[in-house]
Amino acid sequence: MAELLLAPMSLSLITQLAPPGKSVRMVGLWLAATASGNALAGALGLLWGSWPNHRYFALLVISSIGAALVLLIKQRSLDRTLGQTATVA
């Protein structure tokens, strides 16, 4: 449900941030990244039966913390890019 609610906003953001003339390519890249993420989530779900529960959930926690760290590292450049987009629009 969350993906259905966030998809229109993310596609709008991608088209705003894309360089002129490359928005279609960026939307395609976004959809490919979403498909890759869904495939990775499915592959991760296959580990449920073969791994002990504590290892499985530890992997989920570590990957979530890793993604949060990447976003924190990139936050300044994202804020700058989004701020420039807001003034242009």
Secondary structure, 3 states (H helix, E strand, C coil): CHHHHHHHHHHHHHHHHCCCCCHHHHHHHHHHHHHHHHHHHHHHHHHHCCCCHHHHHHHHHHHHHHHHHHHHHHHHHHHHHHHHHHHHC
